[in-house]
Amino acid sequence: MKTKTLLVASAVALGGAAAVLWAQNNQPQPKPIPSPDQVNPGTMLLKTQLGSFQLEGEGTVEMTFRGTLLIERLDGAVTVVGQNKPDDIRLEFEGYDRKVWFGRGKAVIRGKFRRLQWFGGDLNAVWRGKGLAYVFGEYDPVTKSSGVCKVDDLPWRPWFTTGQQFWVPKELEPLYVTGQIKPEGSGGSDETPEEAPPTTDPSSDDGIQ
C-alpha cells in the first residue's frame, strides 16, 4: 500500500511539473531588446528650467542652454555660439579629448560621442540618434517642475530629482519592449508630465544651422 501511494504521489508531482512547464512554454515571451545597430535613429526632446543630463551615443544634438557643457571623445563636429552675442559663452577647457564651455549659448553636436554632460538651466534640446540618456531634475519653485522629456511617440515623462535613464530610440527602451510604456494614443502609460511640454522643436528657432 505504501509503495502504491508513493507511486501515485510521484505521478501527481510529475504531472504537476509537466503542467507548469507547458504553461510556461505557452505563455507569450517578451521580445528581446535589440542592439543599437539593429534599429533606426530615434528622437528625444528635453526641457527643464534647472537640472543636468549625460548623453552617451551618436547622432545630432541641438540645444539652447545656460550653464556648463562638456563634450568628451567626440568623433564629429561641434558648433557652440553665444545666445545673443559671442561673449555670452566661452570655452573654459580643451584637452584630453574634452571640451568645456560655460555661459549662455546654442550648441550643435554631430557624430559619435563618449559623453555629453550639461548642468544648468533654461534647457531646450533635441537629440536625433541612438544611445542612453541620464537626466536629473531640480525642482524649480517658479515653474513648480523638474522638467520633462519625450522619446519618439512615447508619452512625455518627468525628470526625477533622484535621476532617471532613457534609451533612444524607443525600441531600445526596456519599459517599451515589455509593454509597460506604450505610445501616445494607445491607452498606455498614465504618467503625467510635471509641466506643459515644449510646443515647438527646439531646433526650429534657435538660428543654428
C-alpha positions in Angstrom: 0.0 0.0 0.0 2.8 2.4 0.9 4.6 1.7 -2.4 1.3 2.3 -4.3 0.8 5.6 -2.5 4.3 6.7 -3.3 3.9 5.8 -7.0 0.6 7.8 -7.1 2.2 10.8 -5.4 5.1 10.7 -7.8 2.8 10.6 -10.8 0.8 13.5 -9.5 4.0 15.5 -8.9 5.4 14.7 -12.3 2.0 15.6 -13.9 2.0 18.9 -12.0 5.5 19.8 -13.1 4.6 18.9 -16.7 1.6 21.2 -16.5 3.8 24.1 -15.1 6.3 23.6 -17.9 3.5 23.5 -20.5 2.0 26.7 -19.2 5.4 28.5 -19.1 6.2 27.4 -22.7 2.8 28.6 -23.9 2.9 32.0 -22.3 3.9 34.9 -24.6 7.6 35.5 -24.3 8.9 39.1 -24.1 10.5 40.5 -27.2 14.3 40.7 -26.9 15.8 44.1 -26.7 17.6 44.8 -30.0 21.1 46.1 -30.2 21.7 49.7 -31.3 22.9 48.6 -34.8 19.5 46.8 -35.4 17.3 49.9 -35.0 16.9 53.2 -36.8 17.7 56.5 -35.0 15.1 58.0 -32.7 14.3 61.4 -31.4 14.4 62.7 -27.8 13.2 66.1 -26.6 14.4 67.5 -23.3 13.3 70.6 -21.5 14.0 71.8 -18.0 14.5 75.1 -16.1 17.1 73.6 -13.8 18.9 70.3 -14.0 21.6 68.2 -15.6 22.0 65.4 -18.1 24.5 62.9 -19.5 24.1 61.6 -23.1 26.1 58.6 -24.5 25.8 57.6 -28.1 25.7 59.2 -31.5 23.6 61.4 -33.7 22.9 65.1 -33.7 22.2 67.1 -30.5 20.9 70.7 -30.8 20.4 72.7 -27.7 19.9 76.1 -26.2 21.0 76.4 -22.6 22.8 78.3 -19.8 25.4 76.6 -17.6 28.3 74.2 -18.3 28.6 71.9 -21.3 31.2 69.2 -21.5 31.9 67.1 -24.6 34.2 64.1 -24.3 35.7 62.0 -27.1 33.7 63.4 -30.0 34.2 61.8 -33.4 32.5 64.5 -35.4 31.9 68.3 -35.3 30.6 70.8 -32.8 29.4 74.4 -33.0 28.8 76.5 -29.9 27.8 80.2 -30.1 26.6 82.8 -27.6 22.9 83.0 -27.4 22.8 86.7 -28.1 26.4 87.8 -28.5 29.7 86.0 -28.8 30.9 86.6 -25.3 27.7 85.1 -23.8 29.6 81.8 -23.8 33.3 80.9 -23.6 35.5 77.8 -24.0 36.8 77.1 -20.4 38.9 74.0 -21.1 40.2 71.9 -24.0 42.4 68.9 -23.7 42.4 65.1 -23.1 39.7 64.7 -25.7 37.4 67.0 -23.8 36.0 70.5 -24.3 34.1 72.5 -21.7 32.0 75.6 -22.3 30.3 77.9 -19.8 27.7 80.6 -20.3 24.5 81.0 -22.2 24.5 79.6 -25.7 23.4 77.4 -28.5 25.2 74.2 -29.5 25.0 71.7 -32.3 27.0 68.4 -31.8 27.1 65.9 -34.6 28.8 62.5 -34.6 29.7 59.8 -32.1 30.5 60.9 -28.5 31.6 59.1 -25.4 29.8 61.6 -23.2 27.9 64.9 -23.3 27.3 66.4 -19.9 25.4 69.5 -19.1 24.4 71.3 -15.9 22.5 74.5 -15.6 19.1 75.9 -16.7 16.9 77.1 -19.4 17.4 73.9 -21.4 15.6 73.2 -24.6 17.2 70.3 -26.6 16.6 67.7 -29.2 18.7 64.6 -29.8 18.3 62.6 -33.0 20.3 59.5 -32.9 20.9 56.4 -30.7 22.1 56.0 -27.2 21.5 56.4 -23.5 20.4 59.5 -21.6 20.6 60.1 -17.8 18.6 63.0 -16.6 18.5 64.7 -13.1 15.9 67.3 -12.5 16.0 70.1 -9.9 12.7 71.4 -8.6 12.1 74.9 -9.8 9.9 76.9 -7.5 8.8 79.2 -10.3 7.5 76.6 -12.7 6.9 74.1 -10.0 8.5 71.5 -12.2 11.7 69.5 -12.6 11.5 69.2 -16.3 10.1 66.9 -19.0 11.4 64.7 -21.8 10.0 62.6 -24.6 11.3 59.7 -26.7 9.8 59.2 -30.1 6.0 58.9 -29.7 6.1 57.7 -26.1 4.4 59.9 -23.5 6.0 62.9 -22.0 7.7 61.9 -18.8 9.0 64.0 -15.9 12.6 64.3 -14.9 13.1 63.0 -11.3 15.4 64.6 -8.8 16.7 61.2 -8.0 17.7 60.6 -11.6 16.3 58.5 -14.5 17.6 56.9 -17.6 16.1 56.8 -21.1 17.1 54.8 -24.2 16.9 56.3 -27.7 15.2 55.2 -29.9 12.2 53.7 -28.1 13.0 50.2 -29.4 15.9 50.1 -27.0 13.8 51.2 -24.0 13.1 48.1 -21.8 9.8 49.6 -20.5 8.6 49.9 -24.1 9.7 46.4 -25.1 7.9 44.9 -22.1 4.8 46.9 -22.7 5.0 48.9 -19.5 5.0 52.2 -21.5 3.1 52.5 -24.8 2.9 55.1 -27.5 0.6 58.1 -27.0 -3.0 57.5 -28.0 -2.7 53.7 -27.5 -4.1 53.7 -23.9 -0.6 53.2 -22.4 1.2 54.9 -19.6 -0.8 57.2 -17.4 2.2 59.2 -16.3 1.6 62.9 -16.4 4.5 65.4 -17.1 5.1 68.0 -14.4 4.7 70.8 -16.9 3.4 71.5 -20.4 5.8 70.1 -23.0 7.6 72.3 -25.5 5.3 73.5 -28.2 8.0 73.6 -30.8 11.1 71.6 -31.8 13.9 73.4 -30.1 16.0 73.3 -33.2 13.4 75.2 -35.3 14.0 78.7 -34.0 17.5 78.7 -32.4 19.2 80.0 -35.5 21.8 77.2 -35.7 22.3 75.5 -39.0 
